[in-house]
Amino acid sequence: MEYQHLGGGDYLVKIDEDKIERVIETMAEKSYLTAKLKRESFSGDDLVLDDFIVYSSDHTKVIGLNMGLINQRQCYTKLQKMIAGDDFIFRGKYFEKGGRDPEQFLDSIVQEIENK
């Protein structure tokens, strides 16, 4: 996985085709675990990845990740497949809404994927 800042809070993300699902699952888990709590109480519910991974109309190809407020955690993680090509756009402005640094997050995903 590689990424490049495009400006305006957006990042172009290139993912090898055979690693797309693993990258998205890693991103979802890490986003959830590092998200700030909106309220002090937490229900303790587990993250169900299938609820936030976006599939194509034939339900076979992953086309993104869309996470908002989950179990009072401010995940705000949005990764969208571009219409033309195989690249993705990471919407960093949504991620910053949860008070986190998008580049630091993407760096941690790259490191985790490379070490697996």
Order of alpha helices (4+ residues) and beta strands (2+ residues): beta-beta-alpha-beta-beta-beta-beta-alpha-alpha
